[in-house]
Structure formats: structure tokens, C-alpha cells
């Protein structure tokens, strides 16, 4: 009997000692990969929100404090055109996020909703994070979405935490218009194959394992889905973004069953 009790006690000790204390679970890469995902979703939403009316009517060049301009001008038949979306020293969006600087979009025809978008930035920041680099959003007519690429070794994201890098490709597939013609409540499935260096300068890989839902009506964009994240020299992680709530809460899960909540 004593032998049995001793065996159970030892087994329990081994089980719990193999499981990581959740304070040991590394969260920085998960937070930063999610930040990158949110920012590239936000850039696309801003383009689709601000530019369509301006393309149709060049006099409609001011929307909620955001200034739009084109070179060559829109009444000139020459393409490509460079559209500048200028937030100035700070414009607060409808969901309360402050944006500054400029998003610069190059288009090759007289539309924007079904257009390939070549995007760069000029001192542009969203929610306190500045983006440097180039992003291509290639329109996919089969799913009304975009095949995306972070160009030239990826984008850099700068904020008070330092500088992070994110590189790779992604796909956004439109799944819902929420029954409206308003682009700001559309939903997309998101998948990616990416690598990066987080704000603590740890390299990582970040690849979707089940499609993330990107909800344009949610300030934090990501409402569900899972990814496999592997920080350098650390355990592989499953990142679970929940089941549809707009609450910026995720869970990091390790193969030994340990897990930790994080806010992204």
C-alpha cells in the first residue's frame, strides 16, 4: 500500500515538474507577430475606407480629417497613379485609434476596390507603432481578397518597445460583408507564412495553422484562429486567438499542456 502511494506521489511530481510554470512561457514573439498582423490589416482597411470615393470624385479629397491627393491627378489618363493618404500630425479614427503620417499607394487603373496595391509609408504610425517598408496587396478576383507580400526583407515596426522586423507572405480572403456596402465591417480569413525578429531581438517563425478571422469592425482585428510560433531556442507554441470575441486576448499553449494568456 505504501509502495503504491509512493509511486503515485512520484508520478504526480514528475507530471507537474515536466509542465512549465506559465511565468517561464515566452510571450514577446506572440505579441509582436500579432501586432504585425493587426497593422497590415489596418493599412488595407484604411486604403479601402478612404480612397474609393476620391477615385470617383477627386473633389472628395477630405474624409474625417484625412487628406487625399494623386500624382498624376485623377483627371489625367496617365497611369500608374500615386495616391497619398495623409493623416497629418494626428487623426483619430472612428474606433479611437490615432494615425499620423502618410500611406502611399500606387495603382495601375482607375479603380481601387479590385486593384493591386503597392504600398509604402512616410512617417506613418497607427496606435503608436510606426511602419517602415513596402507591402504589396495583389487583388485576387476569385475570393475578393488579397495575396500579400512584405517586400525587401520585410517591414520594420518601431514603437517605445524598440524595433521589430516581420517578413513573409500572407493571404486575405473576404468571407463576409456583414450585409452592408460599408467596407469597414467586412471580414476576412487570414493565413500567413512569416519570420521575424521581435522587440527583444529574438527571431521567430509564425505560420497559421487554422485561418484567423480578421474583422474590420474590431479595433484589434484578430478575433479567432490559431498559429504555430517558434521563437529561437525556445519551445514551439500554439497561439490561440479565441473563438470570435473582439477582446485582444490570446492563449499561448505548449506541447506539455502548459499555457499562458496574453494581450495583443
N, C-alpha and C positions, 0 to 999 in steps of 0.2 A: 504493500500500500504506500509506504513511504517512498519507495522507488518510483512508483507511478506519479506521485505528487511532485517529486524532484524532477522527473522527466518533463512534466507539463510546465513546471516553472522555468526550466532551462529553455524549452521550446518557445515559450512566450517571450522570454528575454531576447532570444535570437531574432524572433519575428520583429519585435519593436526596435531592436538595435540596428536591424538592417534598413528600417524605414528612416528616411531623413527627417530631422526636425525641420519644420517648414521655415524656420529662420535661416536655414542653410540654402534654401532654394533661390537661385539667382533670378532676379526679376527684370534687370535693366534691359536686356535684349528684347524681351517680350514687349515691354512698354514702348521701346523705341521703334520696333517693327510696326506696331500698331499705329504709332504716330505717323510714320511714313505712309502707311495705307490710308489713314484719315486725310492726310494732306493732299495726296494725289487725287483722292475722291473729291475733296473740296475744290481743287483747282478746276476739275471738269465741271462741277456744278456751277461754279462762278462764271465760266465761259458760256455754258448753256443758258444761264439765268440772265446774263447782262447783254449778250450780243445779238440775239435773233431780231429783235425789233429795230435795232440800229442798222443792221444789214438791209432790212426792208426800207427803212426810213432814216436816212442819215441825219435828219434834224433831231431825231430822238437820241441825242448823244449824252444825256444825263439821266441816270437812274439811281434814285436813293443816295445821291451824293457821289456816285461813281461816274467818272468822265470817260467817254469812249471817243476814239479817233482812228482814222485809217490813212495809210500811205500805200499806194496812191489813194486818192479819195474815192469813195464808193461810186460816184457817178462817172468815174473813169473806167473804161472797159479793160484796163490792163490788170493782169494777174501774174504772179501772186500778189496778195494784199497783206499788209501787216496791220493787224488790229491791236490797239493798245487799250487795255482796261486799267484805268488809273484811279487808285484809291487815295492818292494824295498822302497827307500826313496821318490819316486815320479815318476810316469809315466803319461804323458799326452796322453789322448785318442784321437781318430780321430775327436771327436766333441768338443775337447778342455777341457774336464774335467780331473782334476788331481786326481789320485788314489794312495794311499800308503798302505803298509802293505800286509796282506795275506788273501785271501779267501781259505778256506779249504773245500774240497768236498769229501764225502765218496760215492763210487759207489759199486754195487754188481755184475756187469757183465761187459763184455768187450765192452761196448758202452757208449755213453753219451747222444746222441740226444733223445733216448727213455728210459732214465734211471731215476729211483728215485734218487733224490739228497738230501743228508743230509749235510747241510752247517753250518759251524761255521767260526769264524773270529779271526785273530790275529793282533791287532793294525791296523785294516783295516779302511780306510776312503775313501770317494768319495765326491769330491766337497767340502771338508772341514768338512764333517759330519762323525764322527766315529760311527761304528755299533758294538754293543756287543750283544751276544746271539746266538741262534740257529734257523735256518729256515729249514723246510722240504718242498721240492717241489716234490710231488708224481705225476709221469707221468700218464696221462690219455690218453690211446690209442684211445678212441672214438672221441676225439676232438683235438688230438695232442697238448694238453695243460697240465696244472698242477693244482692239488689241493694242496694248500699251507697251512702251519700252522706255526705260530710264537710260538715256544716252551717255556716251563718252565716260564710261566708268561710273555712271550713276549720278544721283543728286546728293548734295550736301544739305543738311538741315542744321541750323545754328540757333541756339537759344541760350538762356542763362546756364544751362547744364553743360554747355560746350558745343562740340561739333560731332555729328554722326554722318555716316555715309550709307547709302542704300542703292543697290544696283540690281538689275534684272528685268524680267518681263512680267506682264500681268494681262488678264482678260476681264473685261466688264461686260456682262450680258444683261440687257434690260429684261426684267421679269414682270414689272408692274408699273402702270401709270397712276395707280390709286384712283382710277376712274375720272381723272381730270385732265385738262390740257396744260396744266401748270407743271413745268419740268421740276420744280423744287420739291415735289413729293414722290418722284419716281424711285423705283427700287431696282437694284442690280445684284446679280450674283458676281462675286469676285473670286478669282483664283490667281495665284502667283507662283513664280519660281525665282527666288531672290537670295542675295547675300548682302551682308552689311557689316558695319563697324559701329557699335553703339557708343553712347556718350562716355562710357568708362573705357573705351577703346578696346573692347572685346569683340572679336569678329564672330559672325554667326551666319547660319543659313536659315531661311524662313520660307517654307513651302506649304501651300494649302493642302489639307487632307480631305476636307469637305468644304464646299463653297461657302464663303462668307456672304451674308446679306448686307449690302450697303444701302442704307435708307437715307435719301436726300432730305427727308423731313426731320432727321435726328441730328442734333448738333455734334454728336460723336461718331456718326455714320455707321459704325460696325455694330450690328445687333445680334448676330449669331454666326456659327461656323467654327471650324477647327483648323489649326495649322500645326505642323511639326517644326519645331525650332531647335537648333543645335548650336548653343554657344561654344566657342572654342575651349577645349579642355574641361568641359562641364557635361553633365548628364543631358541626354536628349529630352526635350519637353514637348508635351502636347498642350497647345494653347487652345482653350475652350472659351469662346466669346458668348456663350449663353444660348438662349432659345427665343430671342426676339425682343427683349426689353432694351429700351434706349437709356441705359444707365452707366455705360462705360466701365462695367465690371467684367473681369475675365478670371479664369482659373488656370493656373499652371499645374499640370499633372506629370509626375514622373512614373517610370515603369514599375517602381517598387510600391506604388499606391499612395505615396505622399503627394500632397498638393498644397497650393498656396493661392489665395485670392490676390488680385492686383487691380489697380485702377489705371485705365489707359487714357 
